[in-house]
């Protein structure tokens, strides 16, 4: 297996990423625990699996590992085979080393009995399991144990600890920065087990063997355990949705509901000390559930095209029938964003940006050397109330398969309209897969395209395809 680890942009052709298919734990989220487990609603597991996430897997395989899927879609979709193809514990699982399933990696790590024993003890400690349960888990096969650690279910029936339904959002377990991996430190208790499992995978799986000295962990701030609850913002918390590698020498770090200012400072210093980045821009967004991470507010489409929430642009959101006075008052009431750019050469004199749009234009022109006009496409086409509605359903949270070719939800109609107006082709994934199977379209020929993905249930989990991916390898931009 090629184990290359390299990410120097958000839009270079994607060659390898980490994903996790929806597991049975997602179908066990109950209303009373939904918000504790960071969900806004309960979702229907079979719909997500069969009618939504399955399409994500297929299109990823077509772009990254076509030998696993080309000419086989009809057979995979056959009733008797459909589910097992996507399940890591089944013999017919697709098992791609390009579209890499976390549960599969975890099972392979657990084949080492010493590691298995340590991880069982660690999970049982944080979950408050009985000694009897710990001994029972030690007897599981690696495949059974990996499934139990993630779903919380033993022997497919007994729920022995809570599921970790957010594990489908693999962006948040860590981020690849060049040939390094920065591990997360979750702000919410519901994600503690995710972070533990991810740590064991990155430090012990052969896929990362050559990079173990390149794994970055953030230690807690000095005496953080003595800080009162009201000073939580001084603790070190980090999720991958707040980190973007926008060029070889420029990193963006969000300060948000999930990533603290202390973490942003620590990351900035680390990037400079390790010589990984020349510039780090810290973007402080309002600590609101609406936003969560910076990748819910903007993502990159091309070197000179971005999609973003208009609230943080130079332009006011257009409200129907408003007059000038109403518009000005609305602008004054808008929540503010704070952007400071630090350079390795002179960190004590950061550059500030008035708007997010100004920063994105600057990245395109000065980091990516775009000479023409830079385009910002707006959530909901910058029209009220569609801007807020569609941002909530991840209109700004897009994943680039290669420059100009992105995945987004089919429910965000006004944002789709903005893409069409900018000259992008818009195609539904079902139609595109049919064309690819028929040979009427080739992956290599697809340019400037928004691929629409089914989204009735997935969008209710509050994460888009940027969230549901952790790129491990992208080609440099332009290659």
Secondary structure, DSSP 8 states (H G I E B T S, - for coil): -----BB--SSS-EEEEEE----GGGGG--HHHHTTTT-SS---HHHIIIIIIHHHHHHHHHHH-GGGTTT-HHHHHSTTTTTGGG-TTSTT----SSEEEHHHHHHHHTTSHHHHHHHHHHHHHHHT--HHHHHHHHTS-HHHHHHHHHH-EETTTEE-S---GGGG-GGGGEEEEBTEEEE-B-SSGGGHHHHHHHHHHHHHSGGGGGGGGGEE-----TTGGGS-GGGGGGS--B-GGGEEEEETTEEEEEESSSS-HHHHHHHHHHHHHTT--SEEEEEE----TTTSSGGGTEEEEETTEEEE-GGGSSS--B-TT--HHHHHHHHHHS---EEEEEESS-TTS-EEESSHHHHHHHIIIIIS---S--EEEEGGGGBTTHHHHHHHTTTT--EEEETTEEEEETT-HHHHHHHHHTT-EEEEHHHHHHHHHHTSS-GGG--SEEEEE--TTGGGGS--TTTT-EEEEE--TT-
